[in-house]
Amino acid sequence: MLYAATVRPFDEVGPRTAVLAADHADVVLVVLVEPGLPGLSARYVAEPLVHVPHRLLPLGGGADGLDEDSLARAVRDFLR
């Protein structure tokens, strides 16, 4: 699990290093407040991982529907 207080500028080296070190890479991007459309910041995570096998679940895009239970359910379903 990695934590970033901001997505921009995005730390490309940290996530790529973590994904390469993992046996199985599942990337869950949780953005609680994101300007613009939901998932807009997902490309900042996906671009440095383009040559690394991974799955990406972008969540967020404002405060609507992002309660603890819905986030937990979405992550659980994704990681199955």
Biopython code that builds the backbone (N, CA, C, O; Angstrom):
import numpy as np
from Bio.PDB.StructureBuilder import StructureBuilder

atoms = [
    (1, "MET", "N", (0.842, -1.161, 0.000)),
    (1, "MET", "CA", (0.000, 0.000, 0.000)),
    (1, "MET", "C", (0.892, 1.230, 0.000)),
    (1, "MET", "O", (1.834, 1.334, 0.785)),
    (2, "LEU", "N", (0.584, 2.145, -0.881)),
    (2, "LEU", "CA", (1.298, 3.414, -0.956)),
    (2, "LEU", "C", (0.309, 4.539, -0.732)),
    (2, "LEU", "O", (-0.868, 4.427, -1.074)),
    (3, "TYR", "N", (0.791, 5.606, -0.162)),
    (3, "TYR", "CA", (-0.064, 6.758, 0.100)),
    (3, "TYR", "C", (0.580, 7.994, -0.518)),
    (3, "TYR", "O", (1.786, 8.204, -0.387)),
    (4, "ALA", "N", (-0.211, 8.793, -1.179)),
    (4, "ALA", "CA", (0.264, 10.072, -1.707)),
    (4, "ALA", "C", (-0.743, 11.144, -1.319)),
    (4, "ALA", "O", (-1.946, 10.979, -1.519)),
    (5, "ALA", "N", (-0.253, 12.222, -0.772)),
    (5, "ALA", "CA", (-1.136, 13.326, -0.381)),
    (5, "ALA", "C", (-1.627, 14.086, -1.600)),
    (5, "ALA", "O", (-2.693, 14.701, -1.568)),
    (6, "THR", "N", (-0.857, 14.045, -2.666)),
    (6, "THR", "CA", (-1.254, 14.708, -3.908)),
    (6, "THR", "C", (-0.970, 13.775, -5.082)),
    (6, "THR", "O", (-0.083, 12.924, -5.014)),
    (7, "VAL", "N", (-1.726, 13.945, -6.146)),
    (7, "VAL", "CA", (-1.490, 13.150, -7.346)),
    (7, "VAL", "C", (-0.602, 13.915, -8.323)),
    (7, "VAL", "O", (0.112, 13.316, -9.127)),
    (8, "ARG", "N", (-0.653, 15.210, -8.247)),
    (8, "ARG", "CA", (0.146, 16.035, -9.147)),
    (8, "ARG", "C", (1.044, 16.964, -8.356)),
    (8, "ARG", "O", (0.521, 17.724, -7.541)),
    (9, "PRO", "N", (2.328, 16.961, -8.530)),
    (9, "PRO", "CA", (3.069, 16.080, -9.430)),
    (9, "PRO", "C", (3.098, 14.658, -8.869)),
    (9, "PRO", "O", (3.242, 14.457, -7.663)),
    (10, "PHE", "N", (2.962, 13.689, -9.749)),
    (10, "PHE", "CA", (2.865, 12.297, -9.340)),
    (10, "PHE", "C", (4.247, 11.668, -9.231)),
    (10, "PHE", "O", (5.095, 11.854, -10.103)),
    (11, "ASP", "N", (4.464, 10.923, -8.157)),
    (11, "ASP", "CA", (5.710, 10.192, -7.940)),
    (11, "ASP", "C", (5.682, 8.930, -8.800)),
    (11, "ASP", "O", (5.081, 7.932, -8.401)),
    (12, "GLU", "N", (6.309, 8.954, -9.953)),
    (12, "GLU", "CA", (6.285, 7.814, -10.867)),
    (12, "GLU", "C", (7.181, 6.668, -10.394)),
    (12, "GLU", "O", (6.858, 5.504, -10.629)),
    (13, "VAL", "N", (8.282, 6.972, -9.743)),
    (13, "VAL", "CA", (9.258, 5.959, -9.357)),
    (13, "VAL", "C", (8.738, 5.063, -8.233)),
    (13, "VAL", "O", (8.896, 3.844, -8.299)),
    (14, "GLY", "N", (8.122, 5.643, -7.207)),
    (14, "GLY", "CA", (7.653, 4.858, -6.056)),
    (14, "GLY", "C", (6.661, 3.775, -6.420)),
    (14, "GLY", "O", (6.893, 2.610, -6.097)),
    (15, "PRO", "N", (5.559, 4.113, -7.084)),
    (15, "PRO", "CA", (4.596, 3.073, -7.461)),
    (15, "PRO", "C", (5.176, 2.037, -8.427)),
    (15, "PRO", "O", (4.898, 0.846, -8.288)),
    (16, "ARG", "N", (5.969, 2.469, -9.393)),
    (16, "ARG", "CA", (6.558, 1.516, -10.342)),
    (16, "ARG", "C", (7.468, 0.535, -9.613)),
    (16, "ARG", "O", (7.453, -0.660, -9.908)),
    (17, "THR", "N", (8.256, 1.025, -8.669)),
    (17, "THR", "CA", (9.138, 0.162, -7.883)),
    (17, "THR", "C", (8.328, -0.832, -7.057)),
    (17, "THR", "O", (8.673, -2.011, -6.988)),
    (18, "ALA", "N", (7.255, -0.359, -6.432)),
    (18, "ALA", "CA", (6.412, -1.233, -5.614)),
    (18, "ALA", "C", (5.721, -2.301, -6.462)),
    (18, "ALA", "O", (5.639, -3.459, -6.053)),
    (19, "VAL", "N", (5.227, -1.921, -7.633)),
    (19, "VAL", "CA", (4.546, -2.876, -8.513)),
    (19, "VAL", "C", (5.533, -3.921, -9.026)),
    (19, "VAL", "O", (5.206, -5.107, -9.074)),
    (20, "LEU", "N", (6.722, -3.499, -9.404)),
    (20, "LEU", "CA", (7.729, -4.446, -9.885)),
    (20, "LEU", "C", (8.164, -5.419, -8.797)),
    (20, "LEU", "O", (8.525, -6.557, -9.095)),
    (21, "ALA", "N", (8.133, -4.988, -7.547)),
    (21, "ALA", "CA", (8.551, -5.845, -6.432)),
    (21, "ALA", "C", (7.466, -6.831, -6.005)),
    (21, "ALA", "O", (7.752, -7.790, -5.288)),
    (22, "ALA", "N", (6.234, -6.607, -6.436)),
    (22, "ALA", "CA", (5.103, -7.445, -6.012)),
    (22, "ALA", "C", (4.979, -8.679, -6.888)),
    (22, "ALA", "O", (5.325, -8.660, -8.069)),
    (23, "ASP", "N", (4.479, -9.757, -6.288)),
    (23, "ASP", "CA", (4.196, -10.971, -7.054)),
    (23, "ASP", "C", (2.977, -10.773, -7.953)),
    (23, "ASP", "O", (2.916, -11.300, -9.064)),
    (24, "HIS", "N", (2.015, -10.009, -7.456)),
    (24, "HIS", "CA", (0.758, -9.782, -8.155)),
    (24, "HIS", "C", (0.366, -8.328, -7.894)),
    (24, "HIS", "O", (0.159, -7.942, -6.743)),
    (25, "ALA", "N", (0.264, -7.534, -8.929)),
    (25, "ALA", "CA", (0.056, -6.099, -8.744)),
    (25, "ALA", "C", (-1.390, -5.694, -8.973)),
    (25, "ALA", "O", (-1.885, -5.756, -10.099)),
    (26, "ASP", "N", (-2.058, -5.287, -7.928)),
    (26, "ASP", "CA", (-3.379, -4.685, -7.994)),
    (26, "ASP", "C", (-3.225, -3.257, -7.495)),
    (26, "ASP", "O", (-2.779, -3.038, -6.369)),
    (27, "VAL", "N", (-3.583, -2.295, -8.312)),
    (27, "VAL", "CA", (-3.448, -0.895, -7.952)),
    (27, "VAL", "C", (-4.843, -0.315, -7.773)),
    (27, "VAL", "O", (-5.652, -0.314, -8.701)),
    (28, "VAL", "N", (-5.113, 0.174, -6.577)),
    (28, "VAL", "CA", (-6.388, 0.815, -6.296)),
    (28, "VAL", "C", (-6.100, 2.292, -6.073)),
    (28, "VAL", "O", (-5.397, 2.666, -5.135)),
    (29, "LEU", "N", (-6.646, 3.116, -6.938)),
    (29, "LEU", "CA", (-6.467, 4.563, -6.829)),
    (29, "LEU", "C", (-7.725, 5.141, -6.201)),
    (29, "LEU", "O", (-8.793, 5.138, -6.813)),
    (30, "VAL", "N", (-7.593, 5.632, -4.987)),
    (30, "VAL", "CA", (-8.726, 6.245, -4.304)),
    (30, "VAL", "C", (-8.452, 7.740, -4.217)),
    (30, "VAL", "O", (-7.540, 8.179, -3.516)),
    (31, "VAL", "N", (-9.245, 8.501, -4.928)),
    (31, "VAL", "CA", (-9.126, 9.962, -4.913)),
    (31, "VAL", "C", (-10.427, 10.494, -4.336)),
    (31, "VAL", "O", (-11.473, 10.415, -4.980)),
    (32, "LEU", "N", (-10.366, 11.029, -3.136)),
    (32, "LEU", "CA", (-11.589, 11.457, -2.478)),
    (32, "LEU", "C", (-12.167, 12.728, -3.080)),
    (32, "LEU", "O", (-13.384, 12.862, -3.211)),
    (33, "VAL", "N", (-11.310, 13.646, -3.440)),
    (33, "VAL", "CA", (-11.786, 14.879, -4.078)),
    (33, "VAL", "C", (-10.902, 15.111, -5.289)),
    (33, "VAL", "O", (-9.693, 15.309, -5.168)),
    (34, "GLU", "N", (-11.521, 15.084, -6.449)),
    (34, "GLU", "CA", (-10.770, 15.219, -7.687)),
    (34, "GLU", "C", (-11.459, 16.265, -8.555)),
    (34, "GLU", "O", (-12.675, 16.217, -8.745)),
    (35, "PRO", "N", (-10.688, 17.202, -9.078)),
    (35, "PRO", "CA", (-11.316, 18.193, -9.951)),
    (35, "PRO", "C", (-11.734, 17.542, -11.273)),
    (35, "PRO", "O", (-11.048, 16.655, -11.781)),
    (36, "GLY", "N", (-12.828, 17.977, -11.803)),
    (36, "GLY", "CA", (-13.262, 17.450, -13.094)),
    (36, "GLY", "C", (-13.987, 16.120, -12.988)),
    (36, "GLY", "O", (-14.642, 15.836, -11.985)),
    (37, "LEU", "N", (-13.866, 15.321, -14.012)),
    (37, "LEU", "CA", (-14.573, 14.054, -14.104)),
    (37, "LEU", "C", (-13.950, 12.970, -13.236)),
    (37, "LEU", "O", (-12.742, 12.990, -12.998)),
    (38, "PRO", "N", (-14.761, 12.019, -12.757)),
    (38, "PRO", "CA", (-14.216, 10.887, -11.994)),
    (38, "PRO", "C", (-13.185, 10.122, -12.828)),
    (38, "PRO", "O", (-13.387, 9.896, -14.021)),
    (39, "GLY", "N", (-12.088, 9.729, -12.196)),
    (39, "GLY", "CA", (-11.054, 8.960, -12.878)),
    (39, "GLY", "C", (-10.058, 9.788, -13.659)),
    (39, "GLY", "O", (-9.169, 9.240, -14.310)),
    (40, "LEU", "N", (-10.197, 11.105, -13.603)),
    (40, "LEU", "CA", (-9.334, 11.983, -14.377)),
    (40, "LEU", "C", (-7.851, 11.810, -14.020)),
    (40, "LEU", "O", (-6.991, 11.924, -14.893)),
    (41, "SER", "N", (-7.555, 11.541, -12.774)),
    (41, "SER", "CA", (-6.168, 11.381, -12.346)),
    (41, "SER", "C", (-5.624, 9.973, -12.566)),
    (41, "SER", "O", (-4.440, 9.735, -12.325)),
    (42, "ALA", "N", (-6.440, 9.048, -13.010)),
    (42, "ALA", "CA", (-5.998, 7.656, -13.199)),
    (42, "ALA", "C", (-4.850, 7.554, -14.194)),
    (42, "ALA", "O", (-3.989, 6.684, -14.062)),
    (43, "ARG", "N", (-4.831, 8.424, -15.172)),
    (43, "ARG", "CA", (-3.755, 8.337, -16.166)),
    (43, "ARG", "C", (-2.390, 8.628, -15.561)),
    (43, "ARG", "O", (-1.375, 8.131, -16.051)),
    (44, "TYR", "N", (-2.356, 9.426, -14.506)),
    (44, "TYR", "CA", (-1.080, 9.726, -13.853)),
    (44, "TYR", "C", (-0.508, 8.489, -13.172)),
    (44, "TYR", "O", (0.706, 8.381, -12.998)),
    (45, "VAL", "N", (-1.363, 7.570, -12.792)),
    (45, "VAL", "CA", (-0.922, 6.306, -12.200)),
    (45, "VAL", "C", (-0.629, 5.301, -13.305)),
    (45, "VAL", "O", (0.371, 4.586, -13.237)),
    (46, "ALA", "N", (-1.474, 5.236, -14.309)),
    (46, "ALA", "CA", (-1.344, 4.232, -15.363)),
    (46, "ALA", "C", (-0.129, 4.462, -16.266)),
    (46, "ALA", "O", (0.520, 3.497, -16.667)),
    (47, "GLU", "N", (0.186, 5.693, -16.587)),
    (47, "GLU", "CA", (1.271, 5.974, -17.529)),
    (47, "GLU", "C", (2.624, 5.402, -17.116)),
    (47, "GLU", "O", (3.277, 4.769, -17.945)),
    (48, "PRO", "N", (3.076, 5.591, -15.877)),
    (48, "PRO", "CA", (4.386, 5.021, -15.533)),
    (48, "PRO", "C", (4.363, 3.494, -15.394)),
    (48, "PRO", "O", (5.417, 2.864, -15.298)),
    (49, "LEU", "N", (3.171, 2.904, -15.382)),
    (49, "LEU", "CA", (3.060, 1.447, -15.237)),
    (49, "LEU", "C", (2.715, 0.764, -16.560)),
    (49, "LEU", "O", (2.384, -0.421, -16.566)),
    (50, "VAL", "N", (2.786, 1.482, -17.672)),
    (50, "VAL", "CA", (2.317, 0.953, -18.949)),
    (50, "VAL", "C", (3.024, -0.348, -19.343)),
    (50, "VAL", "O", (2.415, -1.182, -20.011)),
    (51, "HIS", "N", (4.273, -0.547, -18.957)),
    (51, "HIS", "CA", (5.018, -1.747, -19.325)),
    (51, "HIS", "C", (5.076, -2.773, -18.195)),
    (51, "HIS", "O", (5.831, -3.743, -18.266)),
    (52, "VAL", "N", (4.280, -2.553, -17.162)),
    (52, "VAL", "CA", (4.272, -3.441, -15.997)),
    (52, "VAL", "C", (2.886, -4.064, -15.866)),
    (52, "VAL", "O", (1.895, -3.335, -15.838)),
    (53, "PRO", "N", (2.788, -5.393, -15.784)),
    (53, "PRO", "CA", (1.461, -6.000, -15.596)),
    (53, "PRO", "C", (0.811, -5.494, -14.309)),
    (53, "PRO", "O", (1.404, -5.580, -13.234)),
    (54, "HIS", "N", (-0.391, -4.974, -14.419)),
    (54, "HIS", "CA", (-1.106, -4.449, -13.257)),
    (54, "HIS", "C", (-2.579, -4.295, -13.607)),
    (54, "HIS", "O", (-2.966, -4.336, -14.775)),
    (55, "ARG", "N", (-3.379, -4.121, -12.584)),
    (55, "ARG", "CA", (-4.790, -3.750, -12.742)),
    (55, "ARG", "C", (-4.978, -2.470, -11.970)),
    (55, "ARG", "O", (-4.375, -2.285, -10.913)),
    (56, "LEU", "N", (-5.805, -1.586, -12.482)),
    (56, "LEU", "CA", (-6.026, -0.291, -11.845)),
    (56, "LEU", "C", (-7.516, -0.062, -11.651)),
    (56, "LEU", "O", (-8.298, -0.177, -12.595)),
    (57, "LEU", "N", (-7.899, 0.257, -10.444)),
    (57, "LEU", "CA", (-9.279, 0.595, -10.118)),
    (57, "LEU", "C", (-9.312, 2.037, -9.652)),
    (57, "LEU", "O", (-8.972, 2.313, -8.502)),
    (58, "PRO", "N", (-9.715, 2.971, -10.516)),
    (58, "PRO", "CA", (-9.825, 4.361, -10.068)),
    (58, "PRO", "C", (-11.169, 4.588, -9.377)),
    (58, "PRO", "O", (-12.222, 4.270, -9.928)),
    (59, "LEU", "N", (-11.121, 5.126, -8.197)),
    (59, "LEU", "CA", (-12.321, 5.461, -7.429)),
    (59, "LEU", "C", (-12.274, 6.934, -7.079)),
    (59, "LEU", "O", (-11.193, 7.483, -6.866)),
    (60, "GLY", "N", (-13.403, 7.572, -7.016)),
    (60, "GLY", "CA", (-13.443, 8.953, -6.563)),
    (60, "GLY", "C", (-14.070, 9.877, -7.572)),
    (60, "GLY", "O", (-14.916, 9.481, -8.373)),
    (61, "GLY", "N", (-13.641, 11.100, -7.515)),
    (61, "GLY", "CA", (-14.195, 12.112, -8.399)),
    (61, "GLY", "C", (-15.223, 12.960, -7.705)),
    (61, "GLY", "O", (-16.300, 13.203, -8.249)),
    (62, "GLY", "N", (-14.917, 13.406, -6.532)),
    (62, "GLY", "CA", (-15.860, 14.207, -5.752)),
    (62, "GLY", "C", (-16.275, 13.449, -4.506)),
    (62, "GLY", "O", (-15.849, 12.314, -4.291)),
    (63, "ALA", "N", (-17.076, 14.053, -3.714)),
    (63, "ALA", "CA", (-17.446, 13.453, -2.434)),
    (63, "ALA", "C", (-18.714, 12.595, -2.522)),
    (63, "ALA", "O", (-19.096, 11.972, -1.532)),
    (64, "ASP", "N", (-19.366, 12.551, -3.672)),
    (64, "ASP", "CA", (-20.625, 11.817, -3.796)),
    (64, "ASP", "C", (-20.412, 10.310, -3.780)),
    (64, "ASP", "O", (-19.624, 9.783, -4.565)),
    (65, "GLY", "N", (-21.109, 9.622, -2.893)),
    (65, "GLY", "CA", (-21.092, 8.167, -2.864)),
    (65, "GLY", "C", (-19.798, 7.545, -2.409)),
    (65, "GLY", "O", (-19.560, 6.370, -2.689)),
    (66, "LEU", "N", (-18.956, 8.278, -1.721)),
    (66, "LEU", "CA", (-17.673, 7.741, -1.283)),
    (66, "LEU", "C", (-17.638, 7.510, 0.215)),
    (66, "LEU", "O", (-16.691, 7.907, 0.894)),
    (67, "ASP", "N", (-18.671, 6.868, 0.725)),
    (67, "ASP", "CA", (-18.640, 6.555, 2.148)),
    (67, "ASP", "C", (-17.754, 5.327, 2.373)),
    (67, "ASP", "O", (-17.394, 4.629, 1.425)),
    (68, "GLU", "N", (-17.416, 5.078, 3.600)),
    (68, "GLU", "CA", (-16.490, 4.005, 3.951)),
    (68, "GLU", "C", (-16.962, 2.637, 3.450)),
    (68, "GLU", "O", (-16.162, 1.854, 2.939)),
    (69, "ASP", "N", (-18.243, 2.353, 3.595)),
    (69, "ASP", "CA", (-18.767, 1.052, 3.178)),
    (69, "ASP", "C", (-18.681, 0.857, 1.669)),
    (69, "ASP", "O", (-18.293, -0.217, 1.210)),
    (70, "SER", "N", (-19.036, 1.879, 0.889)),
    (70, "SER", "CA", (-18.995, 1.716, -0.566)),
    (70, "SER", "C", (-17.561, 1.592, -1.079)),
    (70, "SER", "O", (-17.299, 0.838, -2.017)),
    (71, "LEU", "N", (-16.636, 2.328, -0.469)),
    (71, "LEU", "CA", (-15.229, 2.193, -0.846)),
    (71, "LEU", "C", (-14.708, 0.799, -0.514)),
    (71, "LEU", "O", (-14.045, 0.168, -1.337)),
    (72, "ALA", "N", (-15.008, 0.320, 0.692)),
    (72, "ALA", "CA", (-14.551, -1.009, 1.108)),
    (72, "ALA", "C", (-15.115, -2.089, 0.192)),
    (72, "ALA", "O", (-14.397, -3.011, -0.193)),
    (73, "ARG", "N", (-16.377, -1.984, -0.153)),
    (73, "ARG", "CA", (-17.017, -2.971, -1.033)),
    (73, "ARG", "C", (-16.369, -2.959, -2.419)),
    (73, "ARG", "O", (-16.089, -4.018, -2.982)),
    (74, "ALA", "N", (-16.133, -1.783, -2.963)),
    (74, "ALA", "CA", (-15.527, -1.668, -4.288)),
    (74, "ALA", "C", (-14.119, -2.271, -4.307)),
    (74, "ALA", "O", (-13.757, -2.975, -5.250)),
    (75, "VAL", "N", (-13.341, -1.999, -3.283)),
    (75, "VAL", "CA", (-11.986, -2.541, -3.214)),
    (75, "VAL", "C", (-12.014, -4.051, -3.042)),
    (75, "VAL", "O", (-11.259, -4.759, -3.708)),
    (76, "ARG", "N", (-12.876, -4.559, -2.158)),
    (76, "ARG", "CA", (-13.007, -6.011, -1.961)),
    (76, "ARG", "C", (-13.390, -6.714, -3.256)),
    (76, "ARG", "O", (-12.795, -7.731, -3.613)),
    (77, "ASP", "N", (-14.379, -6.176, -3.959)),
    (77, "ASP", "CA", (-14.821, -6.773, -5.213)),
    (77, "ASP", "C", (-13.698, -6.784, -6.258)),
    (77, "ASP", "O", (-13.534, -7.755, -6.997)),
    (78, "PHE", "N", (-12.939, -5.703, -6.305)),
    (78, "PHE", "CA", (-11.845, -5.597, -7.259)),
    (78, "PHE", "C", (-10.733, -6.608, -6.972)),
    (78, "PHE", "O", (-10.166, -7.196, -7.894)),
    (79, "LEU", "N", (-10.430, -6.804, -5.698)),
    (79, "LEU", "CA", (-9.303, -7.667, -5.324)),
    (79, "LEU", "C", (-9.657, -9.159, -5.323)),
    (79, "LEU", "O", (-8.790, -9.993, -5.059)),
    (80, "ARG", "N", (-10.889, -9.500, -5.608)),
    (80, "ARG", "CA", (-11.258, -10.930, -5.665)),
    (80, "ARG", "C", (-10.667, -11.597, -6.860)),
    (80, "ARG", "O", (-10.874, -12.793, -7.065)),
]
sb = StructureBuilder()
sb.init_structure("model")
sb.init_model(0)
sb.init_chain("A")
sb.init_seg("    ")
for serial, (resi, resn, name, xyz) in enumerate(atoms, 1):
    if name == "N":
        sb.init_residue(resn, " ", resi, " ")
    sb.init_atom(name, np.array(xyz, "f"), 0.0, 1.0, " ", f" {name:<3s}", serial, name[0])
structure = sb.get_structure()
